[in-house]
Amino acid sequence: MADAIAASAAEAGLRMPLEEAMTTQRAIRRLRPDPVDDALVLRLIALALKAPTGSNLQNWEFVIVKDRAVKARLARLNRQAWRLYGGIGRWLARNDPPMQRIIQAVQWQADHFEEIPVLVVACLRGVIPPLPRIAAASAYGSIFPSVQNLLLAARAAGLGAALITLPLWSTFLARRALGLPWTVTPCAVVPLGWPRGRYGPTTRRPVGDVVHVDRWGNQPFRR
């Protein structure tokens, strides 16, 4: 009964104004282990499929991971990468309290990875070449718009979500964990679950500080 009520509220939340979803979206890494209804996950992926894709190939695939054994294999890959990146990050953020809080959230996610109710692994059919860079950029341009749709839909539905890639540091091992053929490339992992925290307005740099007109350094809108 509780699951049905939560799913109904989430469906109603999908009617949230786009600007509200965009201005309150943030990476939510601390998730409750409570189950997420399959129908809601499929609804989010259906919205993800509305994104544009290169040449309209629609060459995306999504693997929904709920099996704890599969999650455990991805968790090991995530922790292997995080041991390196986390150590570097802590040293770089030793005098940066806001960044330290982010690192703590990533550490929490790594420690509780198996408890995440749903992992959505976004994949592309085909092998993404490392060079030339424009080829890789073009390939990822066919998957990341759909991932952003998924994240915005999750936010509107009240689900916590974040885009992560550490479990995919080895595409060979990630393919083995997920049973993917070599012709399918995993590109991103989106942990989904009901958040332990809450969404709220995000703080970003003023738009004028990041906009350059015609050439680098020409910033007429900068305050």
SERO-4910 file (N, C-alpha, C, O; in steps of 0.05 Angstrom, whole numbers):
BEGIN
 pado doro    nc1    nc2    nc3   cac1   cac2   cac3    cc1    cc2    cc3    oc1    oc2    oc3
  Met    A     17    -24      0      0      0      0     17     25      0     12     44    -15
  Ala    A     38     25     17     56     48     19     70     52     -8     74     75    -17
  Asp    A     79     30    -21     92     32    -47     74     45    -67     82     61    -84
  Ala    A     48     37    -67     29     47    -86     25     77    -82     22     92   -101
  Ile    A     23     85    -57     19    114    -51     44    130    -60     41    151    -72
  Ala    A     68    119    -55     92    133    -63     93    135    -94    101    156   -105
  Ala    A     86    113   -108     87    114   -137     67    134   -148     72    147   -168
  Ser    A     43    135   -135     23    154   -144     32    183   -140     28    200   -158
  Ala    A     45    188   -118     55    215   -112     77    222   -132     79    245   -141
  Ala    A     94    202   -138    116    207   -157    105    213   -185    115    231   -198
  Glu    A     85    198   -193     73    203   -219     61    232   -221     64    245   -241
  Ala    A     48    240   -199     38    267   -198     60    288   -199     58    309   -211
  Gly    A     83    281   -187    106    299   -186    118    304   -214    130    324   -218
  Leu    A    114    285   -232    125    288   -259    112    312   -274    122    320   -295
  Arg    A     91    323   -263     79    347   -275     92    373   -265     83    395   -270
  Met    A    114    370   -249    128    393   -239    137    411   -262    146    400   -283
  Pro    A    136    437   -259    146    455   -280    176    449   -286    191    444   -267
  Leu    A    183    450   -311    211    444   -318    231    462   -304    251    452   -295
  Glu    A    225    488   -303    245    506   -290    249    498   -261    272    500   -251
  Glu    A    228    490   -247    231    482   -219    249    457   -216    266    456   -199
  Ala    A    244    438   -234    260    414   -234    290    420   -239    308    409   -226
  Met    A    295    438   -258    322    445   -266    336    461   -244    360    457   -240
  Thr    A    322    479   -231    335    496   -211    338    483   -183    351    494   -166
  Thr    A    325    460   -180    328    446   -154    340    418   -157    343    404   -137
  Gln    A    349    412   -180    362    386   -185    390    386   -172    405    406   -175
  Arg    A    397    365   -159    424    362   -148    431    332   -146    413    315   -147
  Ala    A    456    326   -144    464    298   -141    456    289   -113    466    300    -93
  Ile    A    439    269   -111    431    258    -85    444    230    -83    437    212    -98
  Arg    A    463    227    -64    478    203    -62    469    185    -38    473    161    -38
  Arg    A    458    198    -18    448    183      5    419    174      1    401    191      1
  Leu    A    415    149     -4    389    138    -12    380    118      9    396    103     21
  Arg    A    354    117     12    342     96     30    341     70     15    339     70    -10
  Pro    A    342     47     29    340     21     16    312     13      7    309     -9     -4
  Asp    A    292     29     13    264     22      6    262     17    -24    275     30    -40
  Pro    A    245     -2    -31    243     -9    -60    230     13    -76    215     30    -66
  Val    A    237     14   -101    225     33   -121    209     16   -141    219     -3   -152
  Asp    A    184     24   -145    166      9   -162    177      7   -190    187     26   -202
  Asp    A    176    -18   -202    186    -22   -229    172     -3   -249    185      7   -267
  Ala    A    146      1   -246    131     17   -265    142     46   -265    142     59   -285
  Leu    A    150     56   -241    160     83   -240    188     84   -254    193    104   -268
  Val    A    205     65   -250    231     64   -263    227     64   -293    241     78   -308
  Leu    A    209     47   -303    204     46   -331    193     72   -342    199     81   -364
  Arg    A    176     86   -326    166    112   -334    188    132   -337    188    148   -356
  Leu    A    208    131   -319    230    150   -321    247    144   -346    256    162   -359
  Ile    A    251    119   -351    267    111   -375    252    119   -400    264    127   -420
  Ala    A    226    116   -400    210    124   -423    213    153   -429    214    162   -452
  Leu    A    215    169   -408    220    198   -411    248    203   -421    253    221   -436
  Ala    A    267    187   -411    295    189   -420    297    184   -451    313    197   -464
  Leu    A    280    167   -461    281    160   -489    270    183   -507    272    181   -532
  Lys    A    259    203   -495    249    226   -511    271    245   -518    267    264   -534
  Ala    A    295    240   -508    318    258   -514    327    254   -543    322    233   -554
  Pro    A    339    275   -554    351    271   -581    375    253   -581    388    250   -560
  Thr    A    381    241   -603    404    224   -605    416    227   -633    402    233   -652
  Gly    A    442    223   -636    456    227   -661    444    213   -684    440    188   -683
  Ser    A    437    227   -706    425    216   -730    399    201   -724    390    184   -739
  Asn    A    388    207   -700    363    193   -691    367    162   -691    348    147   -697
  Leu    A    391    153   -685    397    124   -684    383    110   -661    377     87   -663
  Gln    A    379    125   -639    366    113   -615    381     88   -607    369     67   -601
  Asn    A    408     89   -608    424     65   -603    431     62   -573    453     54   -566
  Trp    A    412     69   -556    415     67   -527    404     41   -517    386     29   -529
  Glu    A    414     31   -495    404      9   -480    406     16   -451    425     29   -443
  Phe    A    387      6   -434    388     12   -406    386    -15   -390    367    -30   -395
  Val    A    404    -19   -372    404    -43   -356    395    -34   -328    408    -18   -315
  Ile    A    373    -45   -319    363    -40   -292    374    -62   -273    369    -85   -277
  Val    A    389    -53   -254    402    -72   -236    389    -71   -208    389    -50   -195
  Lys    A    377    -94   -200    365    -96   -173    377   -120   -158    375   -121   -133
  Asp    A    389   -139   -172    400   -162   -160    424   -154   -142    442   -141   -152
  Arg    A    424   -163   -117    445   -154    -99    473   -165   -107    493   -151   -103
  Ala    A    474   -188   -119    499   -199   -127    512   -182   -150    536   -177   -150
  Val    A    495   -173   -168    505   -156   -190    513   -129   -179    534   -118   -186
  Lys    A    497   -119   -161    504    -93   -148    530    -95   -133    546    -77   -133
  Ala    A    535   -118   -121    560   -122   -106    584   -121   -124    605   -111   -117
  Arg    A    581   -133   -148    604   -132   -167    609   -104   -176    632    -96   -178
  Leu    A    588    -88   -181    592    -60   -189    603    -44   -165    618    -25   -168
  Ala    A    594    -52   -141    604    -38   -117    634    -41   -113    648    -23   -106
  Arg    A    644    -65   -119    672    -70   -117    688    -53   -137    708    -41   -130
  Leu    A    678    -51   -161    691    -34   -181    690     -5   -172    710     10   -176
  Asn    A    667      4   -161    665     31   -152    685     37   -130    698     58   -130
  Arg    A    688     19   -111    706     23    -88    735     23    -97    752     37    -87
  Gln    A    741      6   -117    769      5   -127    777     32   -138    798     42   -133
  Ala    A    759     44   -154    765     70   -166    764     92   -144    781    110   -145
  Trp    A    746     90   -126    743    111   -105    766    111    -86    773    133    -75
  Arg    A    779     89    -81    803     89    -64    824    108    -75    838    122    -60
  Leu    A    827    108   -101    846    126   -114    836    155   -114    849    173   -104
  Tyr    A    813    159   -126    802    186   -130    795    198   -103    799    222    -99
  Gly    A    785    182    -84    778    193    -58    802    203    -43    801    224    -30
  Gly    A    824    188    -44    848    197    -31    859    223    -42    866    241    -27
  Ile    A    859    225    -69    868    249    -81    849    272    -74    858    294    -68
  Gly    A    823    266    -75    803    287    -69    805    298    -41    802    322    -37
  Arg    A    809    280    -22    812    289      6    836    308     10    835    327     25
  Trp    A    858    301     -4    881    318     -1    877    345    -14    884    365     -2
  Leu    A    865    345    -37    860    370    -51    839    388    -36    841    412    -37
  Ala    A    820    375    -22    799    389     -8    805    393     22    787    399     37
  Arg    A    829    390     30    836    391     58    829    418     71    825    419     95
  Asn    A    828    439     55    821    466     65    795    476     53    790    500     52
  Asp    A    779    458     43    754    465     28    730    450     40    723    429     31
  Pro    A    718    461     62    696    447     75    673    439     57    663    417     59
  Pro    A    663    456     38    642    448     21    649    423      4    633    405      1
  Met    A    674    422     -6    682    399    -22    685    375     -4    680    352    -13
  Gln    A    693    379     21    695    356     40    668    343     44    666    319     47
  Arg    A    647    360     45    620    349     49    612    332     25    599    311     28
  Ile    A    620    341      1    614    325    -23    629    298    -22    617    277    -28
  Ile    A    654    299    -14    670    275    -12    657    256      8    657    231      4
  Gln    A    648    266     30    634    250     50    610    236     39    604    213     45
  Ala    A    595    250     22    571    239     10    579    217    -10    566    196    -11
  Val    A    600    221    -25    609    200    -44    619    176    -28    614    153    -37
  Gln    A    633    181     -6    642    159     11    618    143     22    619    118     22
  Trp    A    598    157     30    574    144     41    562    126     19    554    103     24
  Gln    A    560    136     -5    549    121    -27    566     96    -32    555     74    -36
  Ala    A    592     99    -32    610     76    -36    606     55    -14    606     31    -20
  Asp    A    603     64     11    600     45     33    573     31     33    571      9     44
  His    A    553     43     21    526     31     21    516     24     -7    492     23    -11
  Phe    A    534     19    -25    527     15    -53    508     -8    -57    489     -6    -72
  Glu    A    512    -30    -43    495    -53    -46    466    -48    -37    448    -63    -44
  Glu    A    462    -28    -20    436    -22     -9    419     -4    -27    395     -1    -23
  Ile    A    432      7    -48    417     24    -67    396      6    -80    402    -15    -91
  Pro    A    370     15    -80    350     -3    -90    351     -9   -120    346    -31   -129
  Val    A    359     12   -136    359      8   -165    383     23   -177    389     46   -170
  Leu    A    397      9   -194    418     22   -210    409     21   -240    402      0   -250
  Val    A    410     43   -253    404     44   -282    431     49   -296    443     70   -293
  Val    A    439     30   -312    464     32   -327    457     40   -356    444     24   -371
  Ala    A    465     64   -364    459     73   -391    482     64   -410    505     69   -404
  Cys    A    474     52   -431    494     40   -450    488     49   -479    466     59   -485
  Leu    A    508     46   -495    505     51   -524    513     26   -539    532     12   -532
  Arg    A    497     20   -559    505     -2   -577    529      7   -594    528     29   -606
  Gly    A    549     -9   -595    573     -2   -610    597      2   -591    593      5   -567
  Val    A    620      2   -603    645      7   -588    653     36   -592    656     45   -614
  Ile    A    658     50   -570    665     78   -571    696     80   -574    710     72   -556
  Pro    A    706     91   -596    735     93   -600    747    114   -582    735    135   -579
  Pro    A    770    109   -570    783    130   -554    793    153   -570    795    176   -560
  Leu    A    800    148   -595    810    169   -613    796    166   -641    790    144   -648
  Pro    A    792    187   -655    796    215   -647    775    224   -627    754    212   -625
  Arg    A    782    245   -612    764    253   -590    736    261   -601    716    257   -587
  Ile    A    735    272   -625    709    281   -635    691    257   -639    666    260   -636
  Ala    A    702    234   -645    685    210   -648    673    202   -622    650    195   -620
  Ala    A    690    202   -600    680    195   -574    659    216   -565    638    208   -553
  Ala    A    664    241   -569    646    262   -561    619    259   -575    598    262   -563
  Ser    A    620    252   -601    595    248   -616    580    224   -605    555    225   -604
  Ala    A    594    203   -598    580    179   -588    567    186   -561    543    179   -557
  Tyr    A    582    198   -543    570    204   -517    547    225   -519    529    226   -502
  Gly    A    548    241   -540    526    259   -545    500    246   -551    479    259   -551
  Ser    A    501    220   -556    476    205   -562    465    192   -536    442    181   -537
  Ile    A    480    193   -514    470    179   -490    465    199   -467    446    196   -452
  Phe    A    482    220   -464    480    237   -441    455    255   -441    446    261   -420
  Pro    A    445    264   -464    419    278   -463    397    260   -451    380    270   -436
  Ser    A    397    235   -457    377    217   -445    381    213   -415    362    211   -400
  Val    A    407    212   -407    413    210   -378    403    235   -364    392    233   -342
  Gln    A    407    258   -375    397    283   -362    366    283   -361    355    291   -341
  Asn    A    353    273   -381    324    270   -380    316    252   -356    298    258   -341
  Leu    A    331    230   -353    326    212   -331    330    225   -304    314    222   -286
  Leu    A    351    241   -301    356    255   -276    335    276   -270    326    278   -247
  Leu    A    326    291   -290    306    311   -286    279    297   -278    264    307   -261
  Ala    A    273    275   -292    248    261   -286    249    249   -257    229    250   -243
  Ala    A    273    239   -249    276    229   -222    271    251   -202    258    247   -181
  Arg    A    283    274   -207    279    296   -189    249    304   -186    239    307   -164
  Ala    A    236    306   -209    207    313   -209    191    292   -193    171    299   -180
  Ala    A    199    267   -196    184    245   -182    191    243   -153    179    228   -138
  Gly    A    211    259   -144    219    258   -116    240    237   -110    246    232    -86
  Leu    A    251    224   -130    271    204   -126    299    217   -125    304    237   -139
  Gly    A    317    206   -109    344    215   -109    359    201   -131    354    178   -137
  Ala    A    377    216   -144    393    204   -166    418    220   -170    421    243   -160
  Ala    A    437    208   -183    462    221   -190    475    206   -213    470    182   -217
  Leu    A    490    220   -230    505    208   -251    532    201   -241    547    218   -232
  Ile    A    540    175   -242    567    167   -233    579    149   -255    565    137   -271
  Thr    A    606    148   -255    620    132   -275    642    115   -263    653     98   -277
  Leu    A    648    118   -237    669    103   -224    666     72   -227    686     58   -231
  Pro    A    641     61   -226    639     32   -229    646     23   -257    649     -1   -262
  Leu    A    650     41   -276    656     34   -304    685     40   -311    692     42   -334
  Trp    A    702     42   -290    730     49   -296    743     28   -315    761     34   -330
  Ser    A    733      4   -313    741    -18   -331    716    -27   -346    699    -40   -335
  Thr    A    714    -19   -372    691    -28   -387    691    -58   -390    670    -70   -393
  Phe    A    715    -70   -390    716    -99   -392    703   -113   -368    686   -130   -371
  Leu    A    711   -104   -344    699   -115   -320    670   -108   -316    654   -124   -307
  Ala    A    663    -84   -324    634    -76   -322    617    -93   -341    595   -101   -334
  Arg    A    628    -98   -365    613   -115   -384    609   -143   -371    588   -155   -373
  Arg    A    630   -153   -359    628   -180   -346    607   -180   -324    591   -199   -322
  Ala    A    607   -159   -308    588   -157   -286    559   -156   -295    541   -167   -283
  Leu    A    555   -143   -318    528   -139   -328    520   -159   -350    497   -159   -360
  Gly    A    539   -176   -359    533   -194   -380    530   -181   -407    515   -191   -424
  Leu    A    543   -158   -411    541   -143   -436    558   -155   -458    581   -164   -452
  Pro    A    549   -156   -482    567   -164   -504    587   -142   -509    583   -119   -501
  Trp    A    609   -148   -523    630   -128   -527    621   -106   -546    633    -85   -547
  Thr    A    598   -110   -560    588    -90   -578    569    -70   -564    558    -52   -577
  Val    A    567    -72   -537    551    -53   -522    569    -40   -501    583    -55   -486
  Thr    A    570    -14   -500    588      1   -483    573     14   -460    555     30   -465
  Pro    A    579      7   -435    566     21   -412    578     49   -409    603     52   -411
  Cys    A    561     69   -406    570     97   -406    566    111   -380    582    129   -373
  Ala    A    546    104   -365    540    118   -340    522    101   -323    508     84   -332
  Val    A    524    105   -297    508     91   -277    492    112   -262    503    132   -253
  Val    A    466    108   -260    448    126   -245    436    110   -221    417     95   -226
  Pro    A    446    114   -197    433    102   -174    407    116   -168    405    141   -168
  Leu    A    386    101   -164    359    112   -159    348    102   -132    352     79   -125
  Gly    A    335    120   -117    323    112    -92    310    136    -79    313    158    -88
  Trp    A    294    130    -58    282    152    -43    303    165    -27    318    152    -12
  Pro    A    305    192    -28    328    206    -15    326    207     15    304    208     27
  Arg    A    349    205     28    350    210     57    350    240     62    341    249     83
  Gly    A    360    256     44    360    285     47    336    296     31    315    284     29
  Arg    A    340    320     21    319    333      6    331    350    -17    354    357    -17
  Tyr    A    314    355    -36    322    373    -58    317    402    -48    303    407    -29
  Gly    A    330    420    -62    327    448    -56    341    465    -76    356    454    -93
  Pro    A    338    491    -75    351    509    -94    382    505    -93    393    502    -72
  Thr    A    394    505   -117    423    502   -118    436    529   -122    424    548   -132
  Thr    A    461    530   -114    477    554   -116    497    551   -139    513    531   -139
  Arg    A    497    568   -158    515    566   -181    528    593   -186    518    614   -177
  Arg    A    549    593   -202    562    618   -209    543    635   -226    527    624   -241
  Pro    A    545    661   -225    528    678   -242    533    672   -271    556    667   -280
  Val    A    512    673   -287    515    667   -315    535    685   -330    549    676   -347
  Gly    A    536    710   -322    555    728   -335    584    721   -330    601    729   -345
  Asp    A    589    706   -309    617    698   -303    627    675   -321    651    671   -323
  Val    A    608    661   -334    617    638   -349    611    642   -379    617    624   -395
  Val    A    600    665   -387    593    669   -415    614    688   -428    620    710   -417
  His    A    625    679   -450    644    695   -466    631    699   -493    619    681   -505
  Val    A    633    723   -504    620    730   -530    641    732   -551    660    749   -549
  Asp    A    639    716   -572    656    716   -596    684    706   -591    696    693   -608
  Arg    A    696    712   -568    723    703   -562    727    702   -532    713    715   -517
  Trp    A    746    686   -524    752    682   -495    760    708   -482    776    723   -493
  Gly    A    748    713   -459    755    737   -444    737    761   -449    737    780   -433
  Asn    A    721    760   -470    702    782   -475    676    775   -460    660    760   -470
  Gln    A    673    786   -436    651    779   -419    634    804   -412    636    815   -390
  Pro    A    619    814   -431    603    838   -426    581    835   -405    571    856   -396
  Phe    A    574    811   -398    552    807   -379    562    802   -351    547    797   -332
  Arg    A    589    803   -348    601    797   -322    595    820   -302    597    843   -310
  Arg    A    588    813   -278    583    834   -258    610    844   -247    610    862   -230
***
